[in-house]
Amino acid sequence: MSGDSSVATLLDMGVAALKAAGVENPRAEARLLLAYATGLDKAAQIRDPQTKVTTPQQHRYDGLVSRRAAREPMAYILGHREFYGLEFDVNPAVLIPRPETELIVERGSQLLAGAHQARILDIATGSGCLLVALLTSLPGSSGQGSDVSAPALEIAKANARKHGVDAATEFFLADWAKGIEGPFDLIVSNPPYIPHAEIAHLQPEVALFEPLMALDGGTDGIEPYKAMTPDLMRLSGPTTRILLEIGQGQENVLDAWFAQHGFVVGMHRDHAGIVRVLELCWPVTFDRSLHP
């Protein structure tokens, strides 16, 4: 593209490039990229579409469009993603937070409502979105996050600082929760649960760009839950609740697995009606209304 192009011209060219690449909602995404490159928000773009864009801004926009056309996730391009009403820094070292994962924060906040100085553990914390969102919802609580990825932990620490809960958090480089001492009032985790053979068939944004270690659940997607079970048992007390995100259709196998280890299992469905979160506890605290 030549310099001094208008907003309208750049927008149309961006839309065409993204549409040709198979990106959903190409116009909305092109507007976001144009705003990021120029500082002109959607309202300004619509109000005066003939505004001229400087050559450096245009070059920046071209680069952003090229990245998105290669199917790099928008969250990685912009460097952030909203989760539970909070903006989280993200990069390719961490899984991009999903709306369905907010169900864990909603349920966890309900369980600990009114609790004083509750202790929370987030296993495989990634961006730290679960732990940070819970701590912002539960003043006075503290939490620990573990991850096997050192770069992911740096992002989690940055997000804790960003939202003012860094003094209430500790992060550990660990395989699941090895070396961490309990008990905790609440344990949460969104582990990798996609069967290995299915990863290549996911959207390019996921399969090509998100960290494999945060996606790959082994042969059947169940292996991470089995691997963390000893830690869940060791770190949970009589009244501890455990909230685990799971993949579609995994609830029956995991219900049986955790029942074999003494847990009673409740289930929570997401907005699509899919069982998305398992709630584990020891029999003394079981709420039968959670089991369909």
Residue frames relative to the residue before (quaternion, step in Angstrom):
aa qw qx qy qz dx dy dz
M 1.0000 0.0000 0.0000 0.0000 0.00 0.00 0.00
S 0.4248 -0.6848 0.5242 0.2753 3.59 -1.08 0.66
G 0.6194 -0.5693 0.3927 0.3716 3.58 -1.24 0.42
D 0.8019 0.3216 -0.2371 0.4442 3.54 -1.40 0.21
S 0.2939 0.7376 -0.5468 0.2658 3.59 0.97 0.79
S 0.5076 -0.6479 0.4747 0.3118 3.54 -1.22 0.48
V 0.6765 -0.4602 0.3877 0.4245 3.53 -1.34 0.27
A 0.6697 0.5141 -0.3067 0.4396 3.58 0.85 -0.96
T 0.6610 0.5115 -0.3094 0.4536 3.58 0.93 -0.87
L 0.6806 0.4825 -0.2888 0.4696 3.56 0.89 -0.93
L 0.6291 0.5351 -0.3392 0.4504 3.56 0.99 -0.80
D 0.6715 0.4996 -0.3037 0.4552 3.59 0.86 -0.94
M 0.6661 0.4942 -0.3085 0.4657 3.58 0.96 -0.82
G 0.6414 0.5185 -0.3185 0.4673 3.57 1.05 -0.74
V 0.6329 0.5280 -0.3234 0.4649 3.56 0.99 -0.87
A 0.6601 0.5147 -0.3124 0.4492 3.59 0.89 -0.91
A 0.6706 0.5015 -0.3020 0.4556 3.59 0.93 -0.88
L 0.6878 0.4734 -0.2866 0.4697 3.58 0.91 -0.87
K 0.6290 0.5276 -0.3355 0.4620 3.58 1.02 -0.76
A 0.6577 0.5114 -0.3084 0.4591 3.58 0.95 -0.87
A 0.6832 0.4793 -0.2767 0.4764 3.58 1.15 -0.61
G 0.5374 -0.6579 0.3884 0.3572 3.59 1.27 -0.02
V 0.3813 0.7233 -0.4880 0.3056 3.58 1.21 0.42
E 0.4118 -0.6935 0.5316 0.2586 3.57 -0.92 0.89
N 0.8405 0.1266 -0.1195 0.5131 3.57 -1.14 0.70
P 0.0351 0.8614 -0.5062 0.0212 3.60 0.81 0.95
R 0.6498 0.5156 -0.3443 0.4398 3.62 0.96 -0.69
A 0.6562 0.5018 -0.3214 0.4630 3.58 0.89 -0.86
E 0.6891 0.4756 -0.2920 0.4623 3.57 0.93 -0.84
A 0.6189 0.5286 -0.3489 0.4647 3.59 1.04 -0.69
R 0.6262 0.5272 -0.3354 0.4663 3.59 1.03 -0.73
L 0.6421 0.5220 -0.3250 0.4579 3.58 0.96 -0.83
L 0.6775 0.4889 -0.2913 0.4659 3.55 0.91 -0.90
L 0.6407 0.5156 -0.3236 0.4678 3.57 1.04 -0.77
A 0.6350 0.5169 -0.3246 0.4736 3.57 1.02 -0.76
Y 0.6579 0.5145 -0.3063 0.4569 3.57 0.97 -0.86
A 0.7030 0.4785 -0.2625 0.4559 3.57 1.01 -0.83
T 0.8110 0.3076 -0.1195 0.4832 3.58 1.01 -0.81
G 0.4402 -0.6788 0.4749 0.3463 3.58 1.15 -0.53
L 0.5553 0.5844 -0.3942 0.4413 3.59 1.29 0.08
D 0.2797 -0.7837 0.5282 0.1690 3.58 -0.39 1.18
K 0.7534 -0.4011 0.2642 0.4492 3.56 -1.33 0.14
A 0.6472 0.5292 -0.3267 0.4408 3.59 0.92 -0.88
A 0.6700 0.4913 -0.2999 0.4687 3.58 0.95 -0.87
Q 0.6325 0.5350 -0.3319 0.4512 3.58 1.03 -0.74
I 0.6883 0.4679 -0.2745 0.4816 3.56 0.99 -0.86
R 0.6505 0.5491 -0.3144 0.4200 3.57 0.97 -0.87
D 0.8144 0.0189 0.0228 0.5796 3.59 0.91 -0.85
P 0.1058 -0.8521 0.5108 0.0429 3.58 0.33 1.25
Q 0.6545 0.5131 -0.3236 0.4513 3.60 1.21 -0.26
T 0.3378 0.7355 -0.5098 0.2915 3.59 1.25 0.21
K 0.3708 -0.7317 0.5301 0.2148 3.56 -0.92 0.94
V 0.2823 -0.7501 0.5815 0.1398 3.53 -1.06 0.86
T 0.4835 -0.6760 0.4670 0.3020 3.58 -0.91 0.87
T 0.6516 -0.5342 0.3725 0.3890 3.54 -1.21 0.47
P 0.6600 0.4848 -0.3382 0.4637 3.67 0.84 -0.76
Q 0.6416 0.5132 -0.3286 0.4659 3.59 1.00 -0.78
Q 0.6495 0.5214 -0.3135 0.4561 3.55 0.99 -0.83
H 0.6457 0.5108 -0.3237 0.4663 3.57 0.95 -0.81
R 0.6352 0.5203 -0.3272 0.4677 3.54 1.03 -0.79
Y 0.6470 0.5191 -0.3079 0.4660 3.58 0.95 -0.90
D 0.6333 0.5340 -0.3342 0.4495 3.59 0.91 -0.88
G 0.6681 0.5059 -0.2987 0.4566 3.55 0.96 -0.87
L 0.6504 0.5148 -0.3115 0.4636 3.55 1.01 -0.82
V 0.6475 0.5097 -0.3168 0.4697 3.58 0.96 -0.86
S 0.6379 0.5278 -0.3311 0.4526 3.59 0.96 -0.80
R 0.6465 0.5126 -0.3183 0.4669 3.56 0.97 -0.81
R 0.6890 0.4655 -0.2939 0.4713 3.58 0.87 -0.89
A 0.6294 0.5314 -0.3367 0.4562 3.59 1.05 -0.71
A 0.6369 0.4891 -0.3197 0.5029 3.58 1.22 -0.45
R 0.5021 -0.6967 0.3546 0.3698 3.54 1.44 0.14
E 0.2942 0.7158 -0.5619 0.2923 3.57 1.10 0.61
P 0.5216 -0.6653 0.4225 0.3268 3.63 -0.80 0.91
M 0.5752 -0.6045 0.4337 0.3401 3.54 -1.06 0.80
A 0.6269 0.5573 -0.3456 0.4207 3.59 0.99 -0.77
Y 0.6646 0.4805 -0.3102 0.4809 3.60 1.00 -0.72
I 0.6318 0.5315 -0.3337 0.4550 3.58 1.03 -0.73
L 0.7322 0.4061 -0.2258 0.4979 3.57 0.89 -0.95
G 0.4229 -0.7361 0.4353 0.2996 3.57 1.21 -0.52
H 0.7794 0.2271 -0.1574 0.5623 3.58 1.20 0.22
R 0.0822 -0.7615 0.6400 0.0614 3.54 -1.36 0.34
E 0.4152 -0.6957 0.5259 0.2588 3.56 -1.01 0.79
F 0.0666 0.7713 -0.6289 0.0715 3.55 -1.06 0.84
Y 0.8424 -0.0368 -0.0233 0.5371 3.56 -0.76 1.08
G 0.7107 -0.4775 0.2491 0.4526 3.56 1.00 0.87
L 0.6552 0.4699 -0.3016 0.5089 3.58 1.30 0.14
E 0.3758 -0.7133 0.5414 0.2383 3.56 -1.12 0.63
F 0.1107 -0.8086 0.5775 0.0187 3.55 -0.72 1.14
D 0.4360 -0.6564 0.5502 0.2764 3.53 -1.05 0.83
V 0.0176 0.7846 -0.6194 0.0209 3.57 -1.03 0.81
N 0.0318 0.7505 -0.6597 -0.0221 3.52 -1.32 0.42
P 0.7352 -0.4546 0.2524 0.4349 3.63 -1.17 0.14
A 0.5421 0.6065 -0.4146 0.4080 3.62 1.22 0.03
V 0.7798 0.2953 -0.1483 0.5317 3.59 1.20 -0.41
L 0.5622 -0.5663 0.4903 0.3505 3.51 -1.29 0.52
I 0.4469 -0.6705 0.5184 0.2863 3.57 -1.03 0.76
P 0.4755 -0.6846 0.4621 0.3028 3.65 -0.72 0.97
R 0.2367 -0.7760 0.5755 0.1030 3.56 -1.03 0.91
P 0.6102 -0.5739 0.3973 0.3747 3.60 -1.12 0.60
E 0.6523 0.5388 -0.3351 0.4145 3.61 0.95 -0.81
T 0.5998 0.5729 -0.3591 0.4279 3.58 1.16 -0.50
E 0.5182 0.6451 -0.4099 0.3838 3.59 1.22 -0.37
L 0.5200 0.6477 -0.4055 0.3816 3.59 1.22 -0.46
I 0.6209 0.5350 -0.3437 0.4583 3.59 1.06 -0.68
V 0.6615 0.4948 -0.3092 0.4712 3.59 0.94 -0.84
E 0.6380 0.5320 -0.3275 0.4501 3.57 0.96 -0.85
R 0.7076 0.4445 -0.2671 0.4800 3.57 0.81 -0.97
G 0.6438 0.5271 -0.3279 0.4474 3.59 0.95 -0.80
S 0.6465 0.5129 -0.3150 0.4688 3.57 1.00 -0.80
Q 0.6222 0.5254 -0.3347 0.4741 3.58 1.08 -0.69
L 0.6827 0.5118 -0.2936 0.4310 3.55 0.85 -0.98
L 0.7769 0.3415 -0.1718 0.5002 3.58 0.99 -0.81
A 0.3392 0.7480 -0.5078 0.2601 3.59 1.23 0.19
G 0.8132 0.2146 -0.1808 0.5098 3.57 -0.77 1.01
A 0.5191 0.6340 -0.4257 0.3839 3.58 1.24 -0.13
H 0.2738 -0.7504 0.5800 0.1595 3.55 -1.14 0.66
Q 0.8575 -0.0095 -0.0305 0.5135 3.56 -0.86 1.03
A 0.1460 0.8036 -0.5561 0.1539 3.56 0.88 0.96
R 0.2887 -0.7372 0.5873 0.1682 3.56 -1.17 0.69
I 0.0981 -0.8068 0.5825 -0.0113 3.54 -0.79 1.12
L 0.1112 -0.7704 0.6243 0.0664 3.56 -1.07 0.78
D 0.1115 -0.7704 0.6264 0.0406 3.56 -0.95 0.98
I 0.1675 -0.8044 0.5673 0.0545 3.56 -0.38 1.29
A 0.7983 0.0847 -0.1454 0.5784 3.59 -0.82 1.08
T 0.0290 0.8899 -0.4542 0.0307 3.53 0.93 1.02
G 0.2227 -0.8039 0.5292 0.1553 3.62 1.08 -0.55
S 0.8369 -0.0613 0.0941 0.5358 3.58 -0.67 -1.14
G 0.4742 -0.6731 0.4374 0.3616 3.57 1.26 -0.30
C 0.3554 0.7855 -0.4660 0.1990 3.58 1.26 0.06
L 0.6558 0.5067 -0.3308 0.4514 3.61 0.93 -0.78
L 0.7049 0.4698 -0.2768 0.4536 3.57 0.73 -1.05
V 0.6814 0.4875 -0.2988 0.4569 3.59 0.83 -0.93
A 0.6575 0.5020 -0.3191 0.4624 3.60 0.91 -0.83
L 0.6451 0.5107 -0.3233 0.4674 3.59 0.99 -0.78
L 0.6882 0.4858 -0.2960 0.4503 3.59 0.86 -0.89
T 0.6375 0.5027 -0.3436 0.4721 3.60 1.05 -0.60
S 0.6798 0.4756 -0.2822 0.4817 3.59 1.18 -0.54
L 0.7689 0.3068 -0.1318 0.5453 3.57 1.22 -0.50
P 0.1486 -0.8221 0.5445 0.0741 3.61 0.34 1.20
G 0.7537 0.3522 -0.2829 0.4773 3.54 -0.99 0.87
S 0.6023 0.5452 -0.3605 0.4584 3.56 1.26 -0.25
S 0.1981 -0.7524 0.6126 0.1389 3.54 -1.30 0.30
G 0.0972 -0.8317 0.5460 0.0265 3.54 -1.14 0.48
Q 0.2238 -0.7315 0.6274 0.1454 3.47 -1.36 0.41
G 0.1190 -0.7846 0.6058 0.0569 3.53 -1.09 0.76
S 0.1223 -0.7924 0.5947 0.0595 3.56 -0.98 0.82
D 0.0970 0.7698 -0.6292 0.0459 3.53 -1.20 0.56
V 0.4736 -0.6712 0.4954 0.2825 3.55 -1.19 0.59
S 0.6737 0.4800 -0.2735 0.4908 3.58 1.31 -0.24
A 0.3812 -0.7342 0.5185 0.2164 3.59 -0.64 1.11
P 0.6484 0.5020 -0.3448 0.4569 3.66 0.90 -0.72
A 0.6214 0.5301 -0.3467 0.4612 3.59 1.05 -0.69
L 0.6493 0.5247 -0.3228 0.4461 3.58 0.95 -0.82
E 0.6099 0.5412 -0.3595 0.4538 3.60 1.06 -0.61
I 0.6425 0.4974 -0.3189 0.4880 3.59 1.04 -0.73
A 0.6376 0.5269 -0.3286 0.4560 3.59 0.96 -0.84
K 0.6517 0.5064 -0.3152 0.4686 3.58 0.94 -0.85
A 0.6439 0.5214 -0.3203 0.4592 3.58 0.98 -0.84
N 0.6677 0.4922 -0.3061 0.4672 3.58 0.98 -0.78
A 0.6088 0.5331 -0.3526 0.4698 3.59 1.07 -0.64
R 0.6511 0.4933 -0.3111 0.4857 3.59 0.99 -0.81
K 0.6388 0.5638 -0.3224 0.4124 3.56 0.92 -0.93
H 0.7842 0.3101 -0.1502 0.5160 3.56 1.01 -0.82
G 0.5743 -0.6806 0.3390 0.3033 3.54 1.23 0.52
V 0.5872 0.5677 -0.3897 0.4254 3.59 1.11 0.54
D 0.3345 0.7809 -0.4828 0.2126 3.60 1.22 0.23
A 0.6330 0.5335 -0.3426 0.4442 3.60 1.08 -0.64
A 0.7033 0.4484 -0.2523 0.4906 3.58 1.21 -0.46
T 0.6966 0.4672 -0.2631 0.4767 3.59 1.27 0.03
E 0.0737 -0.7299 0.6751 0.0782 3.49 -1.36 0.48
F 0.1319 -0.7949 0.5888 0.0639 3.55 -0.98 0.82
F 0.1321 -0.8104 0.5708 0.0076 3.53 -0.97 0.98
L 0.3594 -0.6739 0.6012 0.2349 3.53 -1.09 0.81
A 0.2635 0.7777 -0.5111 0.2539 3.56 -0.27 1.25
D 0.4461 -0.6245 0.5718 0.2900 3.50 -1.32 0.52
W 0.7821 -0.1196 -0.0168 0.6114 3.53 -0.21 1.38
A 0.7286 -0.4008 0.2714 0.4845 3.66 -0.49 -1.03
K 0.2053 0.8059 -0.5292 0.1683 3.56 1.12 0.62
G 0.8186 0.2454 -0.2003 0.4792 3.56 -0.92 0.97
I 0.5889 0.5536 -0.3740 0.4548 3.58 1.25 -0.13
E 0.2795 -0.7754 0.5498 0.1353 3.56 -1.01 0.84
G 0.2156 -0.7807 0.5792 0.0925 3.55 -1.01 0.90
P 0.5999 0.0738 -0.6855 -0.4060 1.44 -2.31 -0.87
F 0.3467 -0.7045 0.5792 0.2193 3.53 -1.38 0.20
D 0.5086 -0.6286 0.4896 0.3264 3.54 -1.22 0.47
L 0.7906 0.0489 0.0029 0.6104 3.55 1.12 -0.73
I 0.0761 -0.7599 0.6448 0.0326 3.54 -1.01 0.93
V 0.0326 -0.8005 0.5984 -0.0102 3.57 -0.83 0.98
S 0.0843 0.7930 -0.6022 0.0378 3.55 -1.21 0.47
N 0.0942 -0.7257 0.6772 0.0767 3.50 -1.23 0.71
P 0.0347 -0.8508 0.5244 -0.0044 3.58 0.36 1.24
P 0.6221 -0.4875 0.4129 0.4527 3.61 -1.22 0.07
Y 0.0417 0.8379 -0.5415 0.0543 3.59 -0.75 0.97
I 0.4942 0.6443 -0.4501 0.3715 3.60 1.18 0.25
P 0.4691 -0.6651 0.4904 0.3116 3.63 -0.77 0.94
H 0.6130 -0.6162 0.3518 0.3475 3.54 -0.90 0.98
A 0.6888 0.5082 -0.2943 0.4251 3.60 0.86 -0.93
E 0.6615 0.5259 -0.3082 0.4367 3.60 1.16 -0.46
I 0.5270 0.6795 -0.4089 0.3055 3.59 1.14 -0.49
A 0.6565 0.5290 -0.3178 0.4338 3.59 0.93 -0.84
H 0.6992 0.4667 -0.2643 0.4727 3.59 1.19 -0.47
L 0.4796 0.6590 -0.4458 0.3702 3.59 1.24 0.10
Q 0.6911 -0.4282 0.3524 0.4636 3.57 -1.29 0.14
P 0.6064 -0.5832 0.3860 0.3784 3.62 -1.02 0.69
E 0.5901 0.5882 -0.3690 0.4119 3.58 1.04 -0.72
V 0.7099 0.4258 -0.2419 0.5062 3.55 1.07 -0.78
A 0.7315 0.4699 -0.2579 0.4214 3.55 0.62 -1.16
L 0.7670 0.3968 -0.2005 0.4627 3.59 0.96 -0.82
F 0.8089 0.3337 -0.1330 0.4654 3.57 1.09 -0.60
E 0.6822 0.4681 -0.3254 0.4578 3.62 0.93 -0.67
P 0.6127 -0.6028 0.3579 0.3648 3.61 -1.05 0.72
L 0.5003 -0.6861 0.4429 0.2877 3.56 -0.74 1.09
M 0.6595 0.5301 -0.3275 0.4204 3.59 0.93 -0.82
A 0.6678 0.4771 -0.3023 0.4848 3.59 1.23 -0.38
L 0.6930 0.4634 -0.2563 0.4893 3.57 1.31 -0.17
D 0.7280 0.5078 -0.2431 0.3912 3.54 0.83 -1.12
G 0.1245 -0.8220 0.5553 0.0210 3.53 -0.48 1.28
G 0.6325 -0.5426 0.3374 0.4379 3.57 1.21 0.38
T 0.8260 -0.2719 0.1682 0.4642 3.53 -1.30 -0.26
D 0.8309 0.1725 -0.0585 0.5258 3.58 0.82 -0.98
G 0.5500 -0.6285 0.3917 0.3861 3.60 1.24 0.00
I 0.6274 0.5686 -0.3113 0.4315 3.56 1.30 -0.14
E 0.5074 0.7095 -0.4018 0.2789 3.57 1.14 -0.55
P 0.6513 0.5186 -0.3548 0.4255 3.66 0.84 -0.74
Y 0.6396 0.5210 -0.3348 0.4554 3.60 1.01 -0.72
K 0.6430 0.5064 -0.3202 0.4771 3.56 1.01 -0.77
A 0.6623 0.5228 -0.3098 0.4383 3.56 0.98 -0.85
M 0.7327 0.4222 -0.2491 0.4721 3.59 0.99 -0.74
T 0.4462 0.7293 -0.4405 0.2739 3.61 1.22 -0.27
P 0.6467 0.5033 -0.3582 0.4473 3.68 0.81 -0.73
D 0.6566 0.4934 -0.3162 0.4748 3.60 1.00 -0.74
L 0.6258 0.5318 -0.3433 0.4557 3.59 1.00 -0.76
M 0.6668 0.4926 -0.2990 0.4726 3.57 0.97 -0.82
R 0.6832 0.5072 -0.2822 0.4431 3.57 0.93 -0.91
L 0.7743 0.3958 -0.1806 0.4596 3.58 0.97 -0.86
S 0.6456 0.5111 -0.3254 0.4649 3.59 1.25 -0.01
G 0.2698 -0.7541 0.5820 0.1411 3.53 -1.02 0.92
P 0.7858 -0.3503 0.2225 0.4586 3.59 -1.27 -0.08
T 0.7888 0.3033 -0.1598 0.5101 3.61 1.01 -0.73
T 0.3935 0.7299 -0.4764 0.2922 3.60 1.23 0.18
R 0.1633 -0.7359 0.6442 0.1294 3.54 -1.18 0.68
I 0.1708 -0.7702 0.6109 0.0659 3.53 -1.12 0.82
L 0.0812 -0.7946 0.6015 0.0130 3.58 -0.81 1.03
L 0.0151 -0.8160 0.5748 -0.0592 3.56 -0.61 1.20
E 0.3265 -0.7031 0.5887 0.2291 3.56 -0.91 0.87
I 0.0818 -0.7957 0.5997 0.0235 3.57 -1.07 0.80
G 0.5479 -0.6059 0.4663 0.3396 3.54 -1.32 0.25
Q 0.6672 -0.5087 0.3632 0.4052 3.54 -1.26 0.42
G 0.8363 0.2112 -0.1756 0.4746 3.55 -0.91 1.00
Q 0.5722 0.6174 -0.3762 0.3872 3.60 1.25 0.07
E 0.4775 0.7372 -0.4154 0.2367 3.58 1.21 -0.32
N 0.6776 0.5072 -0.3247 0.4221 3.62 0.88 -0.80
V 0.6503 0.5059 -0.3152 0.4710 3.57 0.96 -0.85
L 0.7049 0.4565 -0.2731 0.4692 3.57 0.90 -0.89
D 0.5669 0.5685 -0.3813 0.4583 3.58 1.11 -0.58
A 0.6828 0.4781 -0.2842 0.4738 3.57 0.87 -0.96
W 0.6434 0.5368 -0.3261 0.4377 3.59 0.95 -0.85
F 0.7298 0.4277 -0.2570 0.4674 3.57 0.73 -1.01
A 0.5882 0.5579 -0.3700 0.4538 3.60 1.13 -0.55
Q 0.6188 0.5506 -0.3338 0.4500 3.58 1.07 -0.73
H 0.7289 0.4050 -0.2187 0.5068 3.56 1.18 -0.55
G 0.6899 -0.5461 0.2575 0.3995 3.55 1.21 0.53
F 0.5633 0.6020 -0.3941 0.4060 3.59 1.23 -0.12
V 0.2651 -0.6712 0.6523 0.2320 3.50 -1.34 0.37
V 0.2499 -0.8188 0.5118 0.0715 3.54 -0.88 1.00
G 0.1242 -0.7495 0.6467 0.0679 3.53 -0.97 0.97
M 0.2505 -0.7820 0.5574 0.1225 3.56 -1.21 0.46
H 0.1166 -0.7769 0.6169 0.0482 3.55 -1.10 0.79
R 0.2777 -0.7736 0.5526 0.1381 3.55 -0.92 0.96
D 0.4327 -0.6776 0.5255 0.2783 3.54 -1.15 0.64
H 0.7467 -0.4148 0.2698 0.4445 3.59 -1.28 -0.04
A 0.6515 0.4912 -0.3153 0.4846 3.58 1.24 -0.31
G 0.5547 -0.6328 0.3766 0.3872 3.58 1.29 0.04
I 0.5138 0.6373 -0.4131 0.3990 3.58 1.29 0.18
V 0.4560 -0.6406 0.5311 0.3157 3.58 -0.99 0.79
R 0.0569 -0.8521 0.5186 -0.0418 3.54 -0.34 1.29
V 0.7972 0.1919 -0.0817 0.5665 3.58 1.11 -0.66
L 0.2129 -0.7332 0.6317 0.1342 3.54 -1.05 0.86
E 0.1691 -0.7573 0.6231 0.0981 3.53 -1.08 0.81
L 0.1060 -0.8137 0.5714 0.0153 3.56 -0.57 1.18
C 0.1351 0.7547 -0.6390 0.0616 3.51 -1.19 0.62
W 0.5495 -0.5607 0.4815 0.3896 3.52 -1.30 0.10
P 0.7020 -0.5319 0.2585 0.3968 3.63 -1.03 0.73
V 0.6151 0.5885 -0.3661 0.3760 3.61 0.99 -0.70
T 0.7696 0.3317 -0.1868 0.5127 3.62 1.11 -0.56
F 0.3659 0.7689 -0.4677 0.2369 3.61 1.21 0.23
D 0.1959 -0.7449 0.6299 0.1000 3.54 -1.04 0.92
R 0.3344 -0.7978 0.4648 0.1890 3.59 -0.23 1.25
S 0.5663 0.6114 -0.3929 0.3887 3.61 1.14 -0.39
L 0.6438 0.5461 -0.3218 0.4286 3.60 1.20 -0.37
H 0.6800 0.4597 -0.2967 0.4881 3.59 1.21 -0.20
P 0.3600 -0.7676 0.4873 0.2094 3.61 -0.46 1.19
